Amino acid sequence: MKLDILVFGAHPDDAELGAGGTIAKEVSKGKKVGIVDLTRGELGTRGTAEIRDQEAANSAKILGLAVRENMEFADGFFTNDKDHQMELIKIIRKYRPETVLCNAIDDRHIDHGKGSKLVSDACFLSGLVKIDTKMDGDDAWQDPWRPKKVYHYIQWKNLEPDFVVDVSGFVEKKVEAIKAYTSQFYDPNSDEPETPISSKNFIDSVIYRARDLGRIVGVEYAEGFTVERFVAVDCLDNLI
């Protein structure tokens, strides 16, 4: 299956928090969008890997994803090395996305910056013809593939975006997808330990960040992204 957009997250729920509105909007336009989680989030204070697997599947249905996979890298301990890069190259060549979205380039959680660089490096390496890969259990060699665009969503830190996407009308879907992770986020009846993301203020902050970015560009809600190189438009009418 060829995807239009492939979204990577170091942990289940990263993609929803950083780019859930953009994902929902692109799906509504008929784009094929998939998410690949690098880890199962097994070191998270709340819930378990098994619970988060089910929550990720529930969120995928809400967003209307074409596919969702988990690389099962070690939460907290995966590295940006050849072994991990080769596994991601296989996935990139499998789905051949035009656009890749991935973690924030710098953030509170160490996996976010690591995951961002790992995915970015794998996207470049995936286009090299002298790197040979096969999917497990498949005899056919994969063709090289390099995504045309790699964008980084914004997470805990208030990084300055290079561009924003108007997600007015899709924030409700984003929040619904986030709340599919019932073990992780605000629940006044939960007996789980408190974490930086389990407060009501955190969920509220996701909404007011989108509202504030929207305010700045004159729309109701927006999500911000950073880029590794210049973004081009084919005419000024592409700007809003």
Protein Blocks (a to p, Z undefined) as FASTA:
>chain_A
ZZfbdcddfbghklmmmmmmmmmmmmmnopacddddfbgolmpmghcfklmmmmmmmmmm
mnopabdcdehiaehjaccdfklmmmmmmmmmmnopabdcdddfbdfblklmmmmmmmmm
mmmmmmpmklccddehiabdcdddddfbdcdddfkbccddfbdcdfehilmmmmmmmmmm
mmlmccfkbcbdcdfklpfklmmmmmmmmmmmmmmnopabdcddddfbdcddfbfklpZZ
